[in-house]
Amino acid sequence: MNDQNTPWGHSNRGGGSGFLECSDGKVRWGLFGAAGIVFVHRSDGGEATVQLQKRSAFAHEGGTWSCAGGAIEPGEDALTAGLREASEEVGEVPEPVRVLGDYTFAPATDWSYVTSVVEVPVQFGSSVNFETDDVAWFSPDSVDRLELHSGFAAAWPELRKIIDSEDARP
């Protein structure tokens, strides 16, 4: 969220932060949709780890694990929005990044959530605002054993395919 006067953000003042009643009747965050990033780091031996954040009580489904993300601002593409949101929630993203792919959850005709899978050269991250209680790196095999945000849990099988794909390997 860009406006942090309250833990719940703000209504639309020209930006993308705000709740939208979607075409399917559900209310979702992000007037122009939302985006997140699953960061992947590979060891010298090629073993992947993924960064997840534990959502605070101020965030939707607080106490669960998910990727950093949030509302898309006007004029942003999903990757730019996800990287911006990640830097606001878990810290500066180390360069260079390599985009491995993305997955789009589109439950309504007027809203979607795009999760990009991005490889980074080093593990990084910490809780840098009220939305995040913790940041940790996990093996992909251990992610299913965590208490996951429901949206992230639904997307995880597709995100895992991207992480494990031959195209994702260096």
C-alpha positions as CSV (number, residue, x, y, z in Angstrom):
1,M,0.0,0.0,0.0
2,N,1.3,3.4,-0.8
3,D,-0.8,5.4,1.8
4,Q,0.0,4.1,5.2
5,N,-2.0,6.6,7.3
6,T,-4.1,3.6,8.5
7,P,-3.3,-0.1,8.3
8,W,-6.1,-0.6,5.8
9,G,-4.8,1.9,3.2
10,H,-7.2,4.3,1.7
11,S,-10.0,4.6,-0.8
12,N,-9.2,5.6,-4.3
13,R,-7.5,9.0,-4.6
14,G,-6.3,8.4,-8.2
15,G,-4.3,5.3,-7.2
16,G,-5.0,1.6,-7.3
17,S,-5.3,1.0,-3.5
18,G,-8.8,0.3,-2.5
19,F,-11.5,-2.3,-2.5
20,L,-13.4,-3.2,-5.6
21,E,-16.7,-5.1,-5.8
22,C,-15.9,-7.5,-8.6
23,S,-18.1,-8.8,-11.4
24,D,-18.5,-12.1,-9.4
25,G,-19.9,-10.2,-6.4
26,K,-16.8,-10.6,-4.2
27,V,-14.9,-7.6,-2.8
28,R,-11.1,-7.7,-3.5
29,W,-8.1,-5.4,-2.9
30,G,-6.8,-3.5,-5.9
31,L,-8.9,-1.2,-8.1
32,F,-6.8,-2.3,-11.1
33,G,-6.1,-5.8,-9.9
34,A,-3.2,-6.9,-7.8
35,A,0.2,-8.6,-8.3
36,G,2.8,-10.4,-6.2
37,I,6.3,-11.9,-6.5
38,V,7.6,-15.3,-5.5
39,F,11.4,-14.9,-5.2
40,V,13.5,-17.9,-6.0
41,H,17.2,-18.3,-5.1
42,R,19.3,-21.3,-6.2
43,S,22.3,-22.5,-4.3
44,D,25.5,-23.2,-6.1
45,G,24.3,-26.8,-6.4
46,G,21.1,-25.7,-8.1
47,E,18.7,-26.3,-5.1
48,A,15.9,-23.8,-5.1
49,T,14.5,-21.9,-2.1
50,V,11.5,-19.5,-2.2
51,Q,10.8,-16.4,-0.1
52,L,7.5,-16.1,1.7
53,Q,6.2,-13.5,4.1
54,K,4.1,-14.2,7.1
55,R,1.2,-11.8,6.9
56,S,0.4,-9.6,9.9
57,A,-2.9,-9.3,11.6
58,F,-3.5,-6.1,9.7
59,A,-3.4,-8.0,6.4
60,H,-6.1,-10.2,4.8
61,E,-5.8,-13.7,6.3
62,G,-3.2,-12.5,8.8
63,G,-1.0,-15.2,10.3
64,T,-0.7,-17.1,7.0
65,W,2.3,-17.3,4.6
66,S,2.2,-15.9,1.1
67,C,4.3,-13.9,-1.3
68,A,4.8,-10.1,-1.1
69,G,2.3,-8.2,-3.3
70,G,-0.5,-5.7,-3.5
71,A,-2.6,-3.4,-5.6
72,I,-1.5,-2.4,-9.2
73,E,-1.2,1.3,-9.6
74,P,-2.5,3.1,-12.8
75,G,0.0,2.6,-15.6
76,E,1.9,-0.2,-14.0
77,D,2.3,-3.7,-15.4
78,A,2.0,-6.6,-13.0
79,L,5.7,-7.3,-12.7
80,T,6.5,-3.6,-11.9
81,A,3.7,-3.6,-9.3
82,G,4.8,-6.8,-7.7
83,L,8.4,-5.6,-7.5
84,R,7.3,-2.3,-6.0
85,E,5.1,-4.0,-3.5
86,A,7.8,-6.4,-2.6
87,S,10.3,-3.7,-1.9
88,E,7.8,-1.9,0.3
89,E,7.0,-5.1,2.3
90,V,10.3,-7.2,2.4
91,G,13.0,-4.8,1.4
92,E,15.1,-3.8,-1.6
93,V,15.2,-6.5,-4.3
94,P,18.8,-7.5,-5.2
95,E,19.8,-7.2,-8.8
96,P,20.0,-8.8,-11.3
97,V,16.6,-10.5,-11.4
98,R,15.5,-13.1,-13.9
99,V,11.8,-13.6,-14.6
100,L,11.0,-17.3,-14.8
101,G,7.2,-16.9,-15.5
102,D,3.9,-15.9,-14.0
103,Y,0.5,-17.2,-13.1
104,T,-2.7,-15.3,-13.4
105,F,-5.7,-15.9,-11.1
106,A,-8.7,-14.3,-12.7
107,P,-11.9,-15.1,-10.8
108,A,-13.8,-12.1,-12.2
109,T,-14.0,-10.3,-15.5
110,D,-12.7,-7.0,-13.9
111,W,-10.1,-8.2,-11.5
112,S,-7.0,-10.5,-11.5
113,Y,-4.0,-11.3,-9.4
114,V,-0.7,-12.0,-11.3
115,T,2.0,-13.8,-9.4
116,S,5.5,-13.5,-11.0
117,V,8.2,-16.0,-10.2
118,V,11.5,-14.1,-10.1
119,E,15.0,-15.5,-9.5
120,V,17.4,-13.4,-7.4
121,P,21.1,-13.8,-6.9
122,V,21.0,-13.8,-3.0
123,Q,18.5,-14.5,-0.3
124,F,17.2,-11.2,1.2
125,G,14.3,-9.8,3.1
126,S,12.9,-8.7,6.4
127,S,9.7,-7.3,7.8
128,V,9.9,-3.6,6.7
129,N,6.2,-2.5,7.3
130,F,3.1,-3.4,9.2
131,E,1.9,-5.9,6.6
132,T,4.6,-8.4,7.3
133,D,5.4,-10.3,10.5
134,D,8.2,-12.4,9.2
135,V,10.1,-13.3,6.0
136,A,11.7,-16.7,5.5
137,W,13.1,-18.9,2.7
138,F,11.7,-22.4,2.3
139,S,12.4,-25.4,0.1
140,P,9.6,-25.8,-2.4
141,D,8.8,-29.2,-0.9
142,S,8.1,-27.6,2.5
143,V,5.7,-24.9,1.3
144,D,2.7,-27.2,1.3
145,R,3.2,-27.9,5.1
146,L,2.9,-24.2,6.0
147,E,-0.4,-22.4,6.8
148,L,-0.8,-20.6,3.5
149,H,-3.0,-17.7,2.5
150,S,-6.0,-19.3,0.6
151,G,-5.2,-17.4,-2.7
152,F,-1.5,-18.3,-2.6
153,A,-2.4,-22.0,-1.7
154,A,-4.6,-22.1,-4.8
155,A,-1.8,-20.7,-7.0
156,W,1.1,-22.7,-5.5
157,P,0.8,-25.8,-7.7
158,E,1.1,-23.6,-10.8
159,L,3.9,-21.5,-9.3
160,R,5.7,-24.7,-8.3
161,K,5.6,-25.9,-11.9
162,I,7.3,-22.7,-13.0
163,I,10.0,-23.1,-10.4
164,D,10.7,-26.7,-11.3
165,S,10.6,-26.2,-15.1
166,E,13.6,-26.9,-17.2
167,D,13.4,-23.4,-18.5
168,A,13.9,-22.1,-15.0
169,R,17.2,-23.8,-14.5
170,P,20.3,-21.7,-15.1
